[in-house]
Amino acid sequence: MARGGRERLALLVRGRPYRLRAARSDLDLALAAAALDFDLDLYFLGAALLQLAAGRDGTAALLPAGYRAWGALPDMTGLRAYAEREWLERCARHSIELLLPVQGLDADEMTGRWRQCRRALLL
C-alpha cells in the first residue's frame, strides 16, 4: 500500500513512442489507473522514454495536436517516473525536454523497485 492506503501500481512502458496507437494506449491505461486512485510508478524502458518528449508531434500516435496528458499525471495521482539511465542521459545530450521529472536507474534498481509494487503491468 502507498500513502493514505492507496495501492501503488507499476506500469512498465516499453512501447516505442509516437507509433500508431500503442503510445496512446499506454497513456490511456495510466490515466485510467490514476482515475481509480492508484499511485503510479512509471518505468519507461529503452526508447519508450521518448513518449515524454515535450517537443514531439503526436499525430502518428493518434494524439490531438498539443496533447500532453503525460505531463498532467502528477497533478492527478501520486506518481514516480523512472527510466534507464542511458536513455535519460541520451535525452539530456540531445536537449530533449521531458514532460515529467524522471529518475534514472540501472536495470537491477529498476527491477527491485517494480517488484516492491503489489501490482505491475507490462505495456
MOPAC internal coordinates of N, CA, C and O (Angstrom, degrees):
PM7 1SCF
backbone

  N    0.0000 0     0.00 0     0.00 0    0    0    0
  C    1.4453 1     0.00 0     0.00 0    1    0    0
  C    1.5219 1   109.69 1     0.00 0    2    1    0
  O    1.2310 1   121.29 1   -29.32 1    3    2    1
  N    1.2892 1   115.14 1   150.68 1    3    2    1
  C    1.4508 1   121.03 1   179.50 1    5    3    2
  C    1.5236 1   108.85 1  -106.02 1    6    5    3
  O    1.2310 1   121.20 1    17.58 1    7    6    5
  N    1.3067 1   115.30 1  -162.42 1    7    6    5
  C    1.4628 1   119.64 1  -176.51 1    9    7    6
  C    1.5243 1   111.43 1   -58.16 1   10    9    7
  O    1.2310 1   120.52 1   -37.01 1   11   10    9
  N    1.2998 1   116.61 1   142.99 1   11   10    9
  C    1.4585 1   121.26 1   176.40 1   13   11   10
  C    1.5162 1   113.53 1    63.32 1   14   13   11
  O    1.2310 1   119.29 1  -158.13 1   15   14   13
  N    1.3388 1   118.96 1    21.87 1   15   14   13
  C    1.4475 1   121.35 1   178.74 1   17   15   14
  C    1.5189 1   114.44 1    81.16 1   18   17   15
  O    1.2310 1   119.88 1  -178.55 1   19   18   17
  N    1.3343 1   117.83 1     1.45 1   19   18   17
  C    1.4588 1   120.71 1   179.85 1   21   19   18
  C    1.5255 1   109.51 1   -78.05 1   22   21   19
  O    1.2310 1   120.99 1   -35.80 1   23   22   21
  N    1.3198 1   115.71 1   144.20 1   23   22   21
  C    1.4524 1   120.07 1   178.38 1   25   23   22
  C    1.5184 1   110.40 1   -81.60 1   26   25   23
  O    1.2310 1   121.21 1   -31.91 1   27   26   25
  N    1.3277 1   115.30 1   148.09 1   27   26   25
  C    1.4598 1   121.70 1   177.51 1   29   27   26
  C    1.5188 1   108.35 1  -100.21 1   30   29   27
  O    1.2310 1   120.61 1   -50.74 1   31   30   29
  N    1.3201 1   116.43 1   129.26 1   31   30   29
  C    1.4466 1   124.03 1  -179.12 1   33   31   30
  C    1.5222 1   108.99 1  -114.24 1   34   33   31
  O    1.2310 1   120.45 1   -51.30 1   35   34   33
  N    1.3267 1   116.74 1   128.70 1   35   34   33
  C    1.4638 1   121.54 1   175.78 1   37   35   34
  C    1.5234 1   108.56 1   -95.11 1   38   37   35
  O    1.2310 1   120.70 1   -55.54 1   39   38   37
  N    1.3227 1   116.26 1   124.46 1   39   38   37
  C    1.4604 1   121.73 1   173.99 1   41   39   38
  C    1.5223 1   107.47 1  -111.18 1   42   41   39
  O    1.2310 1   120.55 1   -63.52 1   43   42   41
  N    1.3169 1   116.56 1   116.48 1   43   42   41
  C    1.4579 1   122.34 1   179.98 1   45   43   42
  C    1.5214 1   107.42 1   -95.92 1   46   45   43
  O    1.2310 1   121.01 1   -76.52 1   47   46   45
  N    1.3157 1   115.67 1   103.48 1   47   46   45
  C    1.4617 1   122.41 1  -174.05 1   49   47   46
  C    1.5292 1   108.33 1   -93.47 1   50   49   47
  O    1.2310 1   120.95 1   -65.88 1   51   50   49
  N    1.3239 1   115.79 1   114.12 1   51   50   49
  C    1.4625 1   118.72 1  -179.01 1   53   51   50
  C    1.5151 1   113.24 1  -120.93 1   54   53   51
  O    1.2310 1   120.45 1   174.35 1   55   54   53
  N    1.3387 1   116.75 1    -5.65 1   55   54   53
  C    1.4624 1   120.29 1  -178.65 1   57   55   54
  C    1.5132 1   112.22 1   -67.23 1   58   57   55
  O    1.2310 1   121.22 1   -41.26 1   59   58   57
  N    1.3261 1   115.26 1   138.74 1   59   58   57
  C    1.4600 1   119.41 1   176.91 1   61   59   58
  C    1.5284 1   109.06 1   -65.60 1   62   61   59
  O    1.2310 1   120.68 1   -37.98 1   63   62   61
  N    1.2945 1   116.30 1   142.02 1   63   62   61
  C    1.4692 1   120.32 1  -175.72 1   65   63   62
  C    1.5161 1   113.42 1   -72.13 1   66   65   63
  O    1.2310 1   121.64 1   -30.41 1   67   66   65
  N    1.3170 1   114.46 1   149.59 1   67   66   65
  C    1.4568 1   123.20 1   169.42 1   69   67   66
  C    1.5201 1   112.84 1    56.04 1   70   69   67
  O    1.2310 1   120.69 1  -144.06 1   71   70   69
  N    1.3307 1   116.29 1    35.94 1   71   70   69
  C    1.4621 1   120.74 1   176.05 1   73   71   70
  C    1.5181 1   108.00 1  -121.75 1   74   73   71
  O    1.2310 1   121.58 1   -65.62 1   75   74   73
  N    1.2966 1   114.58 1   114.38 1   75   74   73
  C    1.4573 1   121.90 1   179.40 1   77   75   74
  C    1.5243 1   110.79 1    51.18 1   78   77   75
  O    1.2310 1   119.94 1    38.09 1   79   78   77
  N    1.3181 1   117.73 1  -141.91 1   79   78   77
  C    1.4582 1   120.91 1  -174.48 1   81   79   78
  C    1.5237 1   112.58 1   -92.33 1   82   81   79
  O    1.2310 1   119.14 1   171.07 1   83   82   81
  N    1.3251 1   119.25 1    -8.93 1   83   82   81
  C    1.4603 1   121.62 1  -173.88 1   85   83   82
  C    1.5285 1   112.60 1   -56.59 1   86   85   83
  O    1.2310 1   120.03 1   135.02 1   87   86   85
  N    1.3186 1   117.55 1   -44.98 1   87   86   85
  C    1.4661 1   119.71 1  -178.56 1   89   87   86
  C    1.5272 1   110.88 1   -63.59 1   90   89   87
  O    1.2310 1   119.87 1   141.47 1   91   90   89
  N    1.3062 1   117.85 1   -38.53 1   91   90   89
  C    1.4620 1   121.62 1   179.53 1   93   91   90
  C    1.5237 1   110.41 1   -67.60 1   94   93   91
  O    1.2310 1   119.68 1   142.53 1   95   94   93
  N    1.3263 1   118.21 1   -37.47 1   95   94   93
  C    1.4613 1   121.44 1   179.34 1   97   95   94
  C    1.5312 1   111.10 1   -63.82 1   98   97   95
  O    1.2310 1   120.31 1   140.14 1   99   98   97
  N    1.3273 1   117.02 1   -39.86 1   99   98   97
  C    1.4625 1   120.82 1   177.39 1  101   99   98
  C    1.5253 1   110.29 1   -59.63 1  102  101   99
  O    1.2310 1   121.16 1   133.48 1  103  102  101
  N    1.3052 1   115.40 1   -46.52 1  103  102  101
  C    1.4558 1   121.06 1  -179.97 1  105  103  102
  C    1.5242 1   111.33 1   -64.86 1  106  105  103
  O    1.2310 1   120.10 1   137.70 1  107  106  105
  N    1.3242 1   117.41 1   -42.30 1  107  106  105
  C    1.4692 1   121.13 1   179.17 1  109  107  106
  C    1.5297 1   110.97 1   -59.32 1  110  109  107
  O    1.2310 1   120.52 1   137.74 1  111  110  109
  N    1.3322 1   116.61 1   -42.26 1  111  110  109
  C    1.4616 1   119.98 1   179.76 1  113  111  110
  C    1.5254 1   111.07 1   -65.97 1  114  113  111
  O    1.2310 1   120.11 1   139.07 1  115  114  113
  N    1.3262 1   117.40 1   -40.93 1  115  114  113
  C    1.4657 1   120.81 1   177.88 1  117  115  114
  C    1.5296 1   110.76 1   -62.56 1  118  117  115
  O    1.2310 1   120.45 1   137.84 1  119  118  117
  N    1.3243 1   116.74 1   -42.16 1  119  118  117
  C    1.4666 1   120.53 1   178.69 1  121  119  118
  C    1.5336 1   111.23 1   -65.41 1  122  121  119
  O    1.2310 1   120.38 1   139.85 1  123  122  121
  N    1.3307 1   116.88 1   -40.15 1  123  122  121
  C    1.4700 1   120.30 1   178.03 1  125  123  122
  C    1.5226 1   110.54 1   -63.38 1  126  125  123
  O    1.2310 1   119.99 1   136.83 1  127  126  125
  N    1.3175 1   117.63 1   -43.17 1  127  126  125
  C    1.4706 1   120.79 1   178.71 1  129  127  126
  C    1.5248 1   110.50 1   -62.52 1  130  129  127
  O    1.2310 1   120.59 1   139.25 1  131  130  129
  N    1.3232 1   116.48 1   -40.75 1  131  130  129
  C    1.4615 1   120.07 1   178.01 1  133  131  130
  C    1.5248 1   110.71 1   -63.03 1  134  133  131
  O    1.2310 1   120.61 1   139.88 1  135  134  133
  N    1.3360 1   116.45 1   -40.12 1  135  134  133
  C    1.4698 1   120.73 1   179.33 1  137  135  134
  C    1.5257 1   111.24 1   -65.86 1  138  137  135
  O    1.2310 1   120.04 1   153.91 1  139  138  137
  N    1.3284 1   117.53 1   -26.09 1  139  138  137
  C    1.4653 1   121.99 1   179.16 1  141  139  138
  C    1.5303 1   111.78 1   -90.45 1  142  141  139
  O    1.2310 1   120.60 1  -166.41 1  143  142  141
  N    1.3243 1   116.45 1    13.59 1  143  142  141
  C    1.4672 1   123.49 1   175.58 1  145  143  142
  C    1.5213 1   114.74 1    66.18 1  146  145  143
  O    1.2310 1   120.31 1  -147.95 1  147  146  145
  N    1.3120 1   117.01 1    32.05 1  147  146  145
  C    1.4570 1   120.07 1   169.49 1  149  147  146
  C    1.5197 1   108.47 1   -85.80 1  150  149  147
  O    1.2310 1   120.29 1   -38.08 1  151  150  149
  N    1.3191 1   117.04 1   141.92 1  151  150  149
  C    1.4487 1   120.65 1   164.98 1  153  151  150
  C    1.5197 1   105.34 1   -81.08 1  154  153  151
  O    1.2310 1   120.03 1   -41.66 1  155  154  153
  N    1.3124 1   117.55 1   138.34 1  155  154  153
  C    1.4561 1   121.02 1  -172.26 1  157  155  154
  C    1.5178 1   112.53 1  -112.89 1  158  157  155
  O    1.2310 1   121.48 1   -43.30 1  159  158  157
  N    1.3261 1   114.78 1   136.70 1  159  158  157
  C    1.4528 1   122.58 1   165.20 1  161  159  158
  C    1.5155 1   105.25 1  -112.26 1  162  161  159
  O    1.2310 1   120.26 1   -62.60 1  163  162  161
  N    1.3247 1   117.11 1   117.40 1  163  162  161
  C    1.4552 1   122.00 1   178.94 1  165  163  162
  C    1.5202 1   108.44 1  -102.40 1  166  165  163
  O    1.2310 1   120.63 1   -53.06 1  167  166  165
  N    1.3128 1   116.39 1   126.94 1  167  166  165
  C    1.4583 1   122.27 1   178.25 1  169  167  166
  C    1.5224 1   107.86 1  -116.28 1  170  169  167
  O    1.2310 1   120.49 1   -72.31 1  171  170  169
  N    1.3236 1   116.68 1   107.69 1  171  170  169
  C    1.4512 1   121.73 1  -179.97 1  173  171  170
  C    1.5213 1   108.12 1   -91.32 1  174  173  171
  O    1.2310 1   121.03 1   -66.50 1  175  174  173
  N    1.3283 1   115.63 1   113.50 1  175  174  173
  C    1.4542 1   121.93 1  -175.60 1  177  175  174
  C    1.5252 1   110.19 1   -95.53 1  178  177  175
  O    1.2310 1   120.70 1   -55.67 1  179  178  177
  N    1.3087 1   116.27 1   124.33 1  179  178  177
  C    1.4602 1   121.20 1   178.20 1  181  179  178
  C    1.5127 1   112.64 1    58.58 1  182  181  179
  O    1.2310 1   121.32 1    45.37 1  183  182  181
  N    1.3425 1   115.08 1  -134.63 1  183  182  181
  C    1.4649 1   121.89 1  -175.94 1  185  183  182
  C    1.5208 1   113.69 1   -65.55 1  186  185  183
  O    1.2310 1   119.87 1   168.10 1  187  186  185
  N    1.3210 1   117.85 1   -11.90 1  187  186  185
  C    1.4782 1   120.13 1   177.87 1  189  187  186
  C    1.5247 1   111.15 1   -58.62 1  190  189  187
  O    1.2310 1   120.21 1   156.12 1  191  190  189
  N    1.3269 1   117.21 1   -23.88 1  191  190  189
  C    1.4724 1   120.49 1   178.16 1  193  191  190
  C    1.5274 1   111.10 1   -57.51 1  194  193  191
  O    1.2310 1   120.18 1   150.64 1  195  194  193
  N    1.3086 1   117.26 1   -29.36 1  195  194  193
  C    1.4647 1   120.16 1  -178.06 1  197  195  194
  C    1.5236 1   113.00 1   -66.71 1  198  197  195
  O    1.2310 1   119.86 1   170.25 1  199  198  197
  N    1.3415 1   117.87 1    -9.75 1  199  198  197
  C    1.4674 1   120.03 1   172.61 1  201  199  198
  C    1.5299 1   110.62 1   -62.74 1  202  201  199
  O    1.2310 1   120.75 1   158.97 1  203  202  201
  N    1.3306 1   116.17 1   -21.03 1  203  202  201
  C    1.4629 1   120.50 1  -179.71 1  205  203  202
  C    1.5185 1   113.04 1   -92.52 1  206  205  203
  O    1.2310 1   119.69 1  -178.49 1  207  206  205
  N    1.3269 1   118.20 1     1.51 1  207  206  205
  C    1.4602 1   121.07 1  -178.62 1  209  207  206
  C    1.5213 1   109.71 1   -64.26 1  210  209  207
  O    1.2310 1   120.78 1   -60.03 1  211  210  209
  N    1.3182 1   116.12 1   119.97 1  211  210  209
  C    1.4656 1   121.38 1  -174.27 1  213  211  210
  C    1.5157 1   113.29 1   -66.61 1  214  213  211
  O    1.2310 1   119.68 1   149.12 1  215  214  213
  N    1.3153 1   118.21 1   -30.88 1  215  214  213
  C    1.4543 1   119.97 1  -172.44 1  217  215  214
  C    1.5111 1   115.48 1   -96.38 1  218  217  215
  O    1.2310 1   118.84 1  -171.21 1  219  218  217
  N    1.3205 1   119.82 1     8.79 1  219  218  217
  C    1.4619 1   121.43 1  -176.45 1  221  219  218
  C    1.5247 1   111.86 1   -85.31 1  222  221  219
  O    1.2310 1   121.14 1   -26.77 1  223  222  221
  N    1.3153 1   115.43 1   153.23 1  223  222  221
  C    1.4597 1   122.34 1   176.86 1  225  223  222
  C    1.5230 1   107.82 1   -88.86 1  226  225  223
  O    1.2310 1   119.87 1   -57.05 1  227  226  225
  N    1.3123 1   117.85 1   122.95 1  227  226  225
  C    1.4521 1   122.03 1  -176.26 1  229  227  226
  C    1.5156 1   115.32 1   -90.54 1  230  229  227
  O    1.2310 1   119.11 1  -169.10 1  231  230  229
  N    1.3136 1   119.30 1    10.90 1  231  230  229
  C    1.4572 1   121.93 1  -176.44 1  233  231  230
  C    1.5213 1   112.60 1   -57.07 1  234  233  231
  O    1.2310 1   119.91 1   136.42 1  235  234  233
  N    1.3449 1   117.78 1   -43.58 1  235  234  233
  C    1.4646 1   120.72 1  -177.64 1  237  235  234
  C    1.5244 1   112.19 1   -64.55 1  238  237  235
  O    1.2310 1   120.22 1   156.56 1  239  238  237
  N    1.3288 1   117.18 1   -23.44 1  239  238  237
  C    1.4623 1   121.16 1   178.58 1  241  239  238
  C    1.5201 1   111.86 1   -94.49 1  242  241  239
  O    1.2310 1   120.64 1  -168.57 1  243  242  241
  N    1.3418 1   116.38 1    11.43 1  243  242  241
  C    1.4651 1   123.06 1  -179.01 1  245  243  242
  C    1.5218 1   112.08 1    63.74 1  246  245  243
  O    1.2310 1   120.58 1  -150.15 1  247  246  245
  N    1.3301 1   116.49 1    29.85 1  247  246  245
  C    1.4628 1   120.89 1   175.90 1  249  247  246
  C    1.5249 1   108.35 1   -93.95 1  250  249  247
  O    1.2310 1   119.70 1   -45.00 1  251  250  249
  N    1.3202 1   118.17 1   135.00 1  251  250  249
  C    1.4632 1   119.83 1   176.67 1  253  251  250
  C    1.5246 1   110.59 1   -60.76 1  254  253  251
  O    1.2310 1   120.39 1   -24.58 1  255  254  253
  N    1.3167 1   116.85 1   155.42 1  255  254  253
  C    1.4649 1   121.17 1   178.73 1  257  255  254
  C    1.5262 1   110.04 1   -54.90 1  258  257  255
  O    1.2310 1   120.51 1   -45.64 1  259  258  257
  N    1.3078 1   116.63 1   134.36 1  259  258  257
  C    1.4557 1   121.23 1   178.58 1  261  259  258
  C    1.5213 1   114.56 1    76.47 1  262  261  259
  O    1.2310 1   119.61 1  -173.67 1  263  262  261
  N    1.3146 1   118.35 1     6.33 1  263  262  261
  C    1.4677 1   121.71 1  -177.74 1  265  263  262
  C    1.5190 1   109.63 1   -71.58 1  266  265  263
  O    1.2310 1   120.06 1   -63.89 1  267  266  265
  N    1.2999 1   117.50 1   116.11 1  267  266  265
  C    1.4574 1   121.84 1  -175.85 1  269  267  266
  C    1.5255 1   110.72 1  -133.65 1  270  269  267
  O    1.2310 1   120.40 1  -132.50 1  271  270  269
  N    1.3133 1   116.84 1    47.50 1  271  270  269
  C    1.4674 1   120.33 1  -174.22 1  273  271  270
  C    1.5174 1   113.39 1   -67.62 1  274  273  271
  O    1.2310 1   119.10 1   154.20 1  275  274  273
  N    1.3474 1   119.32 1   -25.80 1  275  274  273
  C    1.4694 1   118.08 1   175.04 1  277  275  274
  C    1.5302 1   108.92 1   -55.24 1  278  277  275
  O    1.2310 1   120.36 1   141.83 1  279  278  277
  N    1.3115 1   116.91 1   -38.17 1  279  278  277
  C    1.4546 1   121.28 1  -179.26 1  281  279  278
  C    1.5110 1   113.89 1   -69.15 1  282  281  279
  O    1.2310 1   119.68 1   160.82 1  283  282  281
  N    1.3369 1   118.21 1   -19.18 1  283  282  281
  C    1.4651 1   121.91 1   179.58 1  285  283  282
  C    1.5185 1   112.61 1   -85.19 1  286  285  283
  O    1.2310 1   120.00 1   164.65 1  287  286  285
  N    1.3193 1   117.61 1   -15.35 1  287  286  285
  C    1.4652 1   119.89 1  -175.77 1  289  287  286
  C    1.5289 1   114.58 1   -57.41 1  290  289  287
  O    1.2310 1   118.47 1   138.92 1  291  290  289
  N    1.3332 1   120.52 1   -41.08 1  291  290  289
  C    1.4700 1   118.05 1  -178.78 1  293  291  290
  C    1.5241 1   113.81 1   -59.60 1  294  293  291
  O    1.2310 1   120.17 1   152.38 1  295  294  293
  N    1.3245 1   117.27 1   -27.62 1  295  294  293
  C    1.4573 1   120.71 1   178.45 1  297  295  294
  C    1.5215 1   111.81 1   -74.85 1  298  297  295
  O    1.2310 1   120.12 1   160.39 1  299  298  297
  N    1.3433 1   117.38 1   -19.61 1  299  298  297
  C    1.4572 1   121.45 1  -173.43 1  301  299  298
  C    1.5246 1   113.78 1   -99.41 1  302  301  299
  O    1.2310 1   119.70 1   159.54 1  303  302  301
  N    1.3029 1   118.17 1   -20.46 1  303  302  301
  C    1.4583 1   119.31 1  -170.03 1  305  303  302
  C    1.5177 1   110.51 1  -157.77 1  306  305  303
  O    1.2310 1   120.84 1   -13.08 1  307  306  305
  N    1.3346 1   116.00 1   166.92 1  307  306  305
  C    1.4572 1   120.59 1   170.01 1  309  307  306
  C    1.5124 1   107.32 1   -74.06 1  310  309  307
  O    1.2310 1   119.96 1   -71.05 1  311  310  309
  N    1.3081 1   117.68 1   108.95 1  311  310  309
  C    1.4540 1   121.45 1  -172.18 1  313  311  310
  C    1.5139 1   111.19 1  -125.06 1  314  313  311
  O    1.2310 1   121.54 1   -41.65 1  315  314  313
  N    1.3286 1   114.65 1   138.35 1  315  314  313
  C    1.4565 1   121.38 1   170.39 1  317  315  314
  C    1.5200 1   106.24 1  -131.63 1  318  317  315
  O    1.2310 1   120.24 1   -47.69 1  319  318  317
  N    1.3251 1   117.15 1   132.31 1  319  318  317
  C    1.4669 1   121.37 1  -179.68 1  321  319  318
  C    1.5210 1   109.58 1  -117.13 1  322  321  319
  O    1.2310 1   121.42 1   -42.62 1  323  322  321
  N    1.3261 1   114.88 1   137.38 1  323  322  321
  C    1.4559 1   122.38 1  -178.79 1  325  323  322
  C    1.5155 1   109.49 1  -131.49 1  326  325  323
  O    1.2310 1   121.10 1   -25.93 1  327  326  325
  N    1.3187 1   115.50 1   154.07 1  327  326  325
  C    1.4614 1   121.27 1   175.19 1  329  327  326
  C    1.5199 1   108.21 1  -149.09 1  330  329  327
  O    1.2310 1   121.40 1   -16.53 1  331  330  329
  N    1.3127 1   114.94 1   163.47 1  331  330  329
  C    1.4505 1   119.68 1   175.34 1  333  331  330
  C    1.5251 1   108.70 1   -65.86 1  334  333  331
  O    1.2310 1   120.73 1   -47.18 1  335  334  333
  N    1.3322 1   116.20 1   132.82 1  335  334  333
  C    1.4693 1   120.75 1  -177.13 1  337  335  334
  C    1.5185 1   112.74 1   -50.58 1  338  337  335
  O    1.2310 1   120.48 1   137.35 1  339  338  337
  N    1.3172 1   116.68 1   -42.65 1  339  338  337
  C    1.4638 1   121.03 1  -177.91 1  341  339  338
  C    1.5217 1   111.43 1   -58.08 1  342  341  339
  O    1.2310 1   120.47 1   137.16 1  343  342  341
  N    1.3240 1   116.71 1   -42.84 1  343  342  341
  C    1.4663 1   119.96 1  -179.72 1  345  343  342
  C    1.5205 1   111.78 1   -72.09 1  346  345  343
  O    1.2310 1   120.30 1   143.80 1  347  346  345
  N    1.3089 1   117.03 1   -36.20 1  347  346  345
  C    1.4586 1   120.03 1   176.85 1  349  347  346
  C    1.5270 1   110.32 1   -64.13 1  350  349  347
  O    1.2310 1   120.37 1   137.90 1  351  350  349
  N    1.3290 1   116.91 1   -42.10 1  351  350  349
  C    1.4667 1   121.37 1   177.79 1  353  351  350
  C    1.5260 1   110.73 1   -65.96 1  354  353  351
  O    1.2310 1   120.23 1   142.57 1  355  354  353
  N    1.3300 1   117.17 1   -37.43 1  355  354  353
  C    1.4712 1   121.13 1   177.69 1  357  355  354
  C    1.5271 1   110.02 1   -61.72 1  358  357  355
  O    1.2310 1   120.37 1   136.35 1  359  358  357
  N    1.3176 1   116.90 1   -43.65 1  359  358  357
  C    1.4741 1   120.06 1   177.98 1  361  359  358
  C    1.5238 1   110.66 1   -61.64 1  362  361  359
  O    1.2310 1   120.47 1   137.38 1  363  362  361
  N    1.3240 1   116.71 1   -42.62 1  363  362  361
  C    1.4643 1   120.16 1   179.25 1  365  363  362
  C    1.5336 1   110.76 1   -62.54 1  366  365  363
  O    1.2310 1   120.23 1   136.86 1  367  366  365
  N    1.3316 1   117.16 1   -43.14 1  367  366  365
  C    1.4753 1   120.85 1   179.85 1  369  367  366
  C    1.5249 1   111.96 1   -61.64 1  370  369  367
  O    1.2310 1   120.49 1   146.07 1  371  370  369
  N    1.3176 1   116.66 1   -33.93 1  371  370  369
  C    1.4667 1   120.88 1  -177.81 1  373  371  370
  C    1.5268 1   112.43 1   -98.27 1  374  373  371
  O    1.2310 1   120.50 1  -166.94 1  375  374  373
  N    1.3231 1   116.65 1    13.06 1  375  374  373
  C    1.4698 1   122.81 1   178.06 1  377  375  374
  C    1.5178 1   112.53 1    54.48 1  378  377  375
  O    1.2310 1   120.76 1  -138.63 1  379  378  377
  N    1.3284 1   116.14 1    41.37 1  379  378  377
  C    1.4616 1   121.19 1   177.23 1  381  379  378
  C    1.5265 1   107.90 1   -90.46 1  382  381  379
  O    1.2310 1   121.03 1   -67.06 1  383  382  381
  N    1.3093 1   115.63 1   112.94 1  383  382  381
  C    1.4654 1   121.38 1   178.86 1  385  383  382
  C    1.5262 1   108.83 1   -79.18 1  386  385  383
  O    1.2310 1   120.82 1   -45.39 1  387  386  385
  N    1.3238 1   116.04 1   134.61 1  387  386  385
  C    1.4691 1   121.15 1  -179.59 1  389  387  386
  C    1.5170 1   110.38 1  -103.17 1  390  389  387
  O    1.2310 1   120.88 1   -31.68 1  391  390  389
  N    1.3266 1   115.92 1   148.32 1  391  390  389
  C    1.4648 1   121.68 1  -177.43 1  393  391  390
  C    1.5287 1   113.58 1   -74.99 1  394  393  391
  O    1.2310 1   120.17 1   160.29 1  395  394  393
  N    1.3269 1   117.27 1   -19.71 1  395  394  393
  C    1.4610 1   121.86 1  -179.15 1  397  395  394
  C    1.5192 1   109.48 1  -126.66 1  398  397  395
  O    1.2310 1   120.18 1   -27.33 1  399  398  397
  N    1.3228 1   117.27 1   152.67 1  399  398  397
  C    1.4612 1   118.24 1   169.71 1  401  399  398
  C    1.5282 1   108.54 1   -70.70 1  402  401  399
  O    1.2310 1   120.77 1   -49.67 1  403  402  401
  N    1.3319 1   116.14 1   130.33 1  403  402  401
  C    1.4604 1   121.50 1  -174.92 1  405  403  402
  C    1.5231 1   108.76 1  -126.65 1  406  405  403
  O    1.2310 1   120.98 1   -45.79 1  407  406  405
  N    1.3216 1   115.73 1   134.21 1  407  406  405
  C    1.4598 1   121.38 1   176.70 1  409  407  406
  C    1.5249 1   108.63 1   -97.72 1  410  409  407
  O    1.2310 1   120.07 1   -46.76 1  411  410  409
  N    1.3184 1   117.47 1   133.24 1  411  410  409
  C    1.4509 1   122.18 1   178.08 1  413  411  410
  C    1.5181 1   111.38 1   -84.08 1  414  413  411
  O    1.2310 1   120.46 1   -44.11 1  415  414  413
  N    1.3320 1   116.73 1   135.89 1  415  414  413
  C    1.4594 1   122.93 1   178.94 1  417  415  414
  C    1.5180 1   109.42 1  -135.28 1  418  417  415
  O    1.2310 1   120.62 1   -25.79 1  419  418  417
  N    1.3335 1   116.42 1   154.21 1  419  418  417
  C    1.4603 1   118.08 1   170.65 1  421  419  418
  C    1.5333 1   107.56 1   -86.69 1  422  421  419
  O    1.2310 1   120.39 1    -6.82 1  423  422  421
  N    1.3227 1   116.86 1   173.18 1  423  422  421
  C    1.4719 1   121.26 1  -172.88 1  425  423  422
  C    1.5276 1   112.75 1   -58.94 1  426  425  423
  O    1.2310 1   119.84 1   137.55 1  427  426  425
  N    1.3278 1   117.92 1   -42.45 1  427  426  425
  C    1.4628 1   120.19 1  -179.14 1  429  427  426
  C    1.5288 1   112.20 1   -66.52 1  430  429  427
  O    1.2310 1   120.42 1   138.77 1  431  430  429
  N    1.3256 1   116.81 1   -41.23 1  431  430  429
  C    1.4682 1   120.47 1   177.63 1  433  431  430
  C    1.5249 1   110.46 1   -62.74 1  434  433  431
  O    1.2310 1   120.85 1   137.71 1  435  434  433
  N    1.3253 1   115.97 1   -42.29 1  435  434  433
  C    1.4572 1   120.44 1  -178.74 1  437  435  434
  C    1.5342 1   110.27 1   -62.56 1  438  437  435
  O    1.2310 1   120.93 1   132.51 1  439  438  437
  N    1.3154 1   115.83 1   -47.49 1  439  438  437
  C    1.4677 1   120.44 1   179.87 1  441  439  438
  C    1.5209 1   110.92 1   -60.70 1  442  441  439
  O    1.2310 1   120.31 1   136.33 1  443  442  441
  N    1.3095 1   117.01 1   -43.67 1  443  442  441
  C    1.4639 1   120.78 1   179.14 1  445  443  442
  C    1.5126 1   112.89 1   -60.93 1  446  445  443
  O    1.2310 1   120.48 1   139.60 1  447  446  445
  N    1.3205 1   116.69 1   -40.40 1  447  446  445
  C    1.4695 1   120.05 1  -179.62 1  449  447  446
  C    1.5121 1   112.54 1   -69.46 1  450  449  447
  O    1.2310 1   119.64 1   134.99 1  451  450  449
  N    1.3478 1   118.29 1   -45.01 1  451  450  449
  C    1.4641 1   117.11 1  -176.91 1  453  451  450
  C    1.5143 1   111.25 1   -71.67 1  454  453  451
  O    1.2310 1   119.90 1   157.64 1  455  454  453
  N    1.3090 1   117.80 1   -22.36 1  455  454  453
  C    1.4633 1   119.60 1   175.51 1  457  455  454
  C    1.5263 1   112.45 1   -72.85 1  458  457  455
  O    1.2310 1   119.67 1   162.85 1  459  458  457
  N    1.3173 1   118.24 1   -17.15 1  459  458  457
  C    1.4634 1   121.74 1   176.57 1  461  459  458
  C    1.5220 1   111.87 1   -76.99 1  462  461  459
  O    1.2310 1   120.31 1   163.03 1  463  462  461
  N    1.3264 1   117.02 1   -16.97 1  463  462  461
  C    1.4682 1   120.94 1   178.74 1  465  463  462
  C    1.5201 1   108.85 1   -80.71 1  466  465  463
  O    1.2310 1   121.31 1   -36.91 1  467  466  465
  N    1.3032 1   115.10 1   143.09 1  467  466  465
  C    1.4527 1   120.22 1  -179.83 1  469  467  466
  C    1.5244 1   111.84 1   -69.38 1  470  469  467
  O    1.2310 1   120.95 1   148.79 1  471  470  469
  N    1.3256 1   115.79 1   -31.21 1  471  470  469
  C    1.4657 1   121.26 1   179.99 1  473  471  470
  C    1.5278 1   109.15 1  -129.58 1  474  473  471
  O    1.2310 1   121.03 1   -36.34 1  475  474  473
  N    1.3270 1   115.63 1   143.66 1  475  474  473
  C    1.4618 1   121.25 1   175.98 1  477  475  474
  C    1.5224 1   109.17 1  -144.15 1  478  477  475
  O    1.2310 1   121.10 1   -37.75 1  479  478  477
  N    1.3131 1   115.50 1   142.25 1  479  478  477
  C    1.4633 1   122.26 1   177.53 1  481  479  478
  C    1.5187 1   108.97 1  -128.21 1  482  481  479
  O    1.2310 1   121.20 1   -46.13 1  483  482  481
  N    1.3199 1   115.30 1   133.87 1  483  482  481
  C    1.4631 1   121.26 1   175.87 1  485  483  482
  C    1.5222 1   107.61 1   -95.99 1  486  485  483
  O    1.2310 1   120.61 1   -59.54 1  487  486  485
  N    1.3101 1   116.43 1   120.46 1  487  486  485
  C    1.4767 1   121.40 1  -178.57 1  489  487  486
  C    1.5100 1   110.14 1  -101.75 1  490  489  487
  O    1.2310 1   120.10 1   180.00 1  491  490  489

